[in-house]
Amino acid sequence: MQPVDFETLHLTQAGRIAHVQLNRPERHNALNRQMLEDLDAVCARLERAQEVRAVIISGRGKSFAAGADVTELQRMSVDEIDRQWASGCAVYERIQALPQAVIAAIHGYALGGGLLIALSADVLIAARDAKLGFPEIKLGFFPGNAGTILIEHLAGPVVARAMCITGDLMDAERCLALGLLHALHAPQDLLTEAHNLAERLASYRPAAVTLTKQVLSGCVRENYDASKRRERDLYRMLFESPDGKAGLDAFLARRTARTQ
């Protein structure tokens, strides 16, 4: 598989390992429609790449991914939000369903939709300075794209409620203690350690890796579709509400004030 530069991503391959780098460093790799489209295209390539046995996802710049691009979100209509919600769900589910072992290498911030990219991986490792969280409630929202379902399944209801209701960020040590992270590394060693882990996972029988992933994902999906539809309806209702619009406007106003 040849290296490919998408508009918001960079895809490379070294032997049996593919490396996907989120590439909007000037926006802390905030997710926009283009990045979702690029992630979908990358997944399509990886699904066909039988020679690839492990995948690393990381972010260029100072962060892994700092959530949704709020500027783009503010300009969307309700119908556009519906389409964005559906495409986000589809991309995260496609990452989860990749036949290869997927490693998320997190540094800096992994927030909101950016954290969902990481949680869609099979193994999460992080730099010791990483911060993870769902701060959407501070904008007047809750995690979309089935994020509430995924975090409750992975972290349990108590942790999921605390993360989503407070909007507080958790440091890497706390996330390791909760089991969200597999290992912590010094920031300068993170990608080296990710490649070391990927080499080990790539040495396993591919059928065993793929089928193990399918068994584990089957445990999640029993009530998933009904919960996802309910989350979508509530998210749309919140986006249409005065509180939802006010939260986005207030966030962008604060950010503009800081840059002046």
C-alpha positions in Angstrom: 0.0 0.0 0.0 1.5 3.3 -1.1 1.6 6.4 1.2 -1.5 8.6 0.7 -2.0 12.2 1.7 -5.6 12.9 2.2 -6.8 16.4 3.0 -6.9 15.8 6.7 -5.0 12.5 7.1 -1.7 10.9 6.2 -1.6 7.1 5.6 1.7 5.2 5.5 2.7 1.5 5.6 5.9 -0.1 6.9 5.9 -3.8 6.5 2.8 -5.2 8.1 1.9 -2.0 10.0 -0.2 0.9 8.7 0.0 4.3 10.4 -2.9 6.8 10.1 -2.0 10.3 11.3 -4.8 12.8 11.9 -3.4 15.9 10.1 -5.1 19.2 11.1 -2.5 20.2 13.6 -3.4 23.9 13.4 -6.9 23.0 14.8 -5.6 20.3 17.2 -7.0 17.7 14.7 -10.6 18.8 15.3 -13.0 16.6 13.4 -14.9 18.1 10.5 -16.9 16.6 7.7 -13.8 16.2 5.5 -11.9 14.2 8.2 -14.9 11.9 8.6 -14.9 11.3 4.8 -11.1 10.8 4.8 -11.3 8.3 7.7 -14.0 6.4 5.8 -11.7 6.2 2.7 -8.8 5.1 4.9 -10.9 2.3 6.4 -11.9 1.2 2.9 -8.2 0.8 1.9 -7.3 -1.0 5.1 -10.2 -3.5 4.7 -8.7 -4.5 1.4 -5.0 -4.5 2.6 -4.5 -8.1 3.5 -0.8 -7.6 4.0 -1.5 -5.1 6.9 -1.8 -6.9 10.2 -1.8 -3.9 12.6 -2.9 -0.2 12.4 -1.7 2.7 14.5 -3.8 5.9 14.7 -2.1 9.0 16.1 -2.4 12.8 15.7 0.1 15.3 14.3 0.9 18.4 16.3 0.1 19.0 20.0 -3.0 16.8 20.3 -4.5 13.5 19.3 -7.8 15.1 18.4 -9.6 17.9 20.3 -13.2 17.0 19.4 -15.6 18.4 16.8 -14.9 21.5 14.8 -17.3 23.8 16.6 -17.1 26.5 14.0 -18.4 24.0 11.3 -21.0 22.6 13.8 -22.4 26.1 14.4 -23.2 26.6 10.7 -25.0 23.3 10.3 -28.8 22.9 9.8 -30.7 20.3 11.8 -30.7 18.0 8.7 -27.0 18.5 8.3 -26.5 17.5 11.9 -28.5 14.4 11.3 -26.2 13.5 8.4 -23.1 14.3 10.3 -24.3 12.2 13.3 -24.9 9.2 11.0 -21.6 9.5 9.1 -19.7 9.8 12.4 -21.4 6.7 13.8 -20.6 4.8 10.5 -16.9 5.8 10.6 -16.4 4.8 14.3 -18.2 1.5 13.7 -16.0 0.9 10.6 -12.8 1.5 12.6 -14.1 -0.9 15.3 -14.8 -3.5 12.6 -11.4 -3.4 10.8 -9.9 -6.9 10.5 -6.6 -5.7 11.9 -5.6 -5.0 15.5 -5.9 -1.2 15.9 -3.8 0.8 18.3 -4.6 4.4 19.3 -1.5 6.4 20.4 -2.8 9.4 22.3 -0.9 12.5 23.3 -2.2 15.9 24.3 -6.0 16.2 24.2 -8.4 13.4 23.1 -11.8 15.0 23.5 -15.4 14.3 22.4 -15.3 12.9 18.9 -11.6 12.7 19.0 -11.8 10.4 22.0 -14.4 8.3 20.2 -11.8 7.7 17.5 -9.4 6.4 20.2 -12.1 4.3 21.9 -12.9 2.7 18.6 -9.4 1.2 18.6 -8.6 -2.2 20.2 -5.8 -1.0 22.4 -5.2 2.5 23.7 -1.8 3.7 24.8 -1.0 7.3 25.8 1.7 9.8 26.7 1.8 10.6 30.4 0.7 14.2 29.6 -2.5 13.1 27.8 -6.0 14.4 28.8 -9.1 12.6 27.9 -12.8 13.6 28.3 -16.2 14.5 27.0 -16.6 18.2 27.6 -19.7 18.5 25.3 -22.0 19.4 28.3 -20.1 22.7 28.7 -21.4 23.6 25.2 -25.0 22.5 26.0 -24.7 19.1 24.4 -23.8 15.5 25.2 -21.5 13.1 23.3 -23.0 12.2 20.0 -22.2 9.5 17.4 -23.2 6.8 19.9 -20.5 8.1 22.3 -22.7 7.7 25.3 -23.3 4.0 24.5 -19.6 3.3 23.8 -18.2 4.9 26.9 -20.8 3.3 29.2 -19.9 -0.1 27.7 -16.1 0.4 28.1 -15.9 2.3 31.4 -19.1 1.3 33.1 -22.1 3.5 34.1 -20.6 5.2 37.1 -17.5 6.5 35.2 -19.6 7.2 32.0 -22.0 9.4 34.0 -19.3 11.3 35.7 -17.4 12.0 32.5 -20.5 13.1 30.5 -22.3 15.0 33.3 -19.3 16.9 34.7 -17.4 17.4 31.4 -14.2 17.2 33.4 -11.0 16.0 31.7 -9.1 13.0 33.2 -5.4 12.7 33.2 -3.6 9.7 31.8 -2.9 8.1 35.2 -6.6 8.2 36.1 -7.6 6.7 32.7 -5.0 3.9 33.2 -6.4 3.1 36.7 -9.9 2.9 35.2 -8.8 0.5 32.5 -9.4 2.9 29.6 -5.7 2.9 28.7 -3.5 -0.1 28.3 -0.1 1.6 29.0 1.5 5.0 29.5 4.8 6.2 28.0 6.9 9.3 28.0 5.7 11.6 25.2 8.9 11.2 23.3 8.6 7.4 23.3 5.0 7.1 22.5 5.2 6.4 18.8 8.2 4.0 19.2 6.2 2.1 21.8 3.2 2.1 19.5 5.2 0.5 16.7 6.7 -2.0 19.1 3.3 -3.1 20.2 2.0 -3.1 16.6 4.9 -5.4 15.6 3.9 -7.8 18.3 0.2 -7.8 17.4 1.1 -8.1 13.7 2.9 -11.4 14.5 -0.3 -13.1 15.7 -2.5 -15.2 13.4 -4.7 -12.7 11.5 -7.8 -15.0 11.7 -7.4 -15.2 15.5 -7.3 -11.4 15.8 -10.2 -10.8 13.4 -12.5 -13.4 15.0 -11.6 -12.3 18.5 -12.7 -8.7 17.6 -15.9 -10.1 16.1 -16.8 -12.0 19.3 -16.1 -9.0 21.5 -18.1 -6.6 19.2 -21.0 -9.0 19.3 -21.3 -8.5 23.0 -21.8 -4.8 22.5 -24.4 -4.8 19.8 -27.3 -6.6 21.5 -29.0 -3.3 22.5 -26.8 -1.0 20.5 -29.1 -0.1 17.6 -32.1 0.9 19.7 -29.9 2.9 22.0 -28.3 4.6 19.1 -31.6 5.7 17.6 -32.6 7.2 20.9 -29.4 9.1 21.2 -29.8 10.5 17.7 -33.3 11.7 18.5 -32.3 13.4 21.7 -29.2 14.9 20.1 -31.3 16.4 17.3 -33.8 17.8 19.9 -30.9 19.4 21.9 -29.4 21.0 18.7 -32.7 22.6 17.9 -33.2 24.0 21.4 -32.2 27.5 22.4 -29.7 26.1 24.9 -27.8 24.1 22.2 -27.4 27.2 19.9 -26.5 29.4 22.9 -23.8 27.0 24.0 -22.1 27.0 20.6 -22.3 30.7 20.3 -20.9 31.2 23.8 -17.9 28.9 23.1 -17.0 30.6 19.9 -17.3 34.0 21.5 -14.9 33.0 24.3 -12.4 31.6 21.8 -12.6 34.8 19.6 -12.0 36.9 22.7 -8.9 34.9 23.7 -7.3 35.4 20.2 -7.8 39.2 20.1 
